[in-house]
Each structure stands twice: as C-alpha cells, then as structure tokens.
Amino acid sequence: MSSNKPIPLEIKSYTVWDRPTRLFHWINVILVLALTLVGGIMMYKTELGITELSGKIGLKTLHVYIGYGFALNLLVRLVWGFIGNKYARFSHMFPNTNSKSELQAYKTELAAGKTPQYLGHNPKGKFAVFAIMLLLVIIMLTGLFRAGTDIYYPPLGSTIQSYLADTNVDPAGLKPYDDAGVNAEKASAIKPIKGLAGEIHIYGVYLLLLLILLHLFAVIYTEVKRQPGIISAMFSGNKLIQGQPKDE
Ligand code: HEM
C-alpha cells in the first residue's frame, strides 16, 4: 500500500559566511558602538562637565584612534569584497541588474505564504547591506578628513599643517585649536569644507544608527518568521537550509 504523505525536505548545512566576513562584522559592531559612545560624549561634553580644551582634544584623539581601527577593519572588508568567498563578494552581496525582478519574485512568494530560503542576503537585505556599507565608507572618509583638520592627525594632518602654516612658520609646530602660526585667510578658506565634512559625518551617523535599528529588526523578524538560523550563522558561518536555497 502506497502512502500519500509528502516526503520531508532534506535539511542541509552550508558554509556561508567565511571567517574574515564574520570577524569584520563583529569588530565593526564593537567599534561602531565605541565610536557612537565617544562621539556622543563629544557632542554633550559641556553638559557632562568637560569644559577644558585638553578634555575636548583628548576626546577627539580617542575617537580618532578608535576610528583608525574602524577604518582598517572596513578597508580589509572592502578588499575581501573582491577576493572573499562567493557570499562575501560584493558581486553577490549588492543589488545588481537582476535585483528588481528578484525582489518582485521574493515579494510574490512571501504573499503566497511561502518562506524562500537564502544562503546569502535575501533581495531586500542586499539593498540594506549596500546602504550600510556606503554609509560606513562616507563616515570613514569624512572622519579621516576631520581628523586632519581638527587635530592634524594622519592621513591628511601634515598636508593641512603645511597648507595652513604662515610664511616662515614650521608647519609641524602648529597645534590643534591654536591660531599661532596659522594663516587666517587659509584657515577661513577651508572652514566651509571642514564644516560640510562635519555635517556629512554626523548626519551619516544618524542615518547609520537608523539603518542599524532596521537591520536588527529585520534580522530578528526573519529569524523568527521565515528563516531560522540566520543569526547563529554570523557566529558559526553555517546555515541550515530545508529544501533548495534560492541562491546556491
Ligand atoms: C561608524 C563610525 C563612527 C561613528 C558612529 C562616529 C560618531 C561621531 C559622532 C557622533 C561625532 C559628533 C561629535 C561632535 O559633533 O562633537 C563624531 C565626530 C567626529 N568623528 Fe566620528 N564617528 C565614526 C567614525 C569616525 C572615524 C573613522 C573617524 C576618523 C578616524 C572619525 C573622526 C571624527 C572627528 C575628527 C570628529 C569631530 C568632528 C566635529 O567636531 O564636528 N569618526 N563622530
């Protein structure tokens, strides 16, 4: 007698996130939190009783040191986006010419009550990851620029000192937040660019924090309702998938 019971789909384990991708992710989480904390203290320093110039410069220097770790981690990841495994590569992670139709197909399947499984990011996730990466790069570039203009730190610090130093003044002798030896005209010439970089940096951070909240919500929702195991995969590197993944 034959049974009409459906045969359960096989569950298979796939190695998805390679070690460098996982390391980048968790180091980035820690450093973004630390930078947000120190950046927040910088914003509310007066309210927190930090009124001395040395305190202001000290906070900025600490922020910049943590920022170097953040920038280095991000630069390694940007290289890994070209040489890492299939799922770490930008060609797989970021939206491309097929993304519109993939997104449509994904929405149609969800509307039909199905739960499509992905090894990499799902079509919506690809847009979110692209936006987050882009913001990280913008925040890094504007932060490094302000590290140069504000406290004369690398990579641009010495170039900015050379530009700002008055005739017959040793550029290396210029001190942060000290007008001595600074050419006033040149200082006011870079002021608007410095201001713009600062604005882009801070609004980039606000937008990043908003996207991080959405990312957390989306990951938890997907984990609970659609594809269990996506959170543990960022620790173990492996995803357990029942049936055929969409992007093998
Ligand atoms: C996701 C990473 C980052 C976050 C969340 C972050 C956060 C912040 C915040 C909240 C401020 C505002 C402080 C204020 O207005 O007083 C700030 C300013 C600043 N950040 Fe970052 N930052 C990040 C990355 C970096 C990096 C990579 C660098 C450079 C290595 C950097 C250098 C600076 C500098 C120099 C300022 C002072 C700008 C100013 O006074 O307007 N930041 N950052």
Residues whose N, C-alpha, C, O or C-beta is under 5 A from the ligand:
A	BS01	HEM	V32 L35 T36 G39 G40 M42 M43 H63 V64 G67 Y68 F70 A71 I139 M140 G143 L144 R146 A147 D150 G198 V205
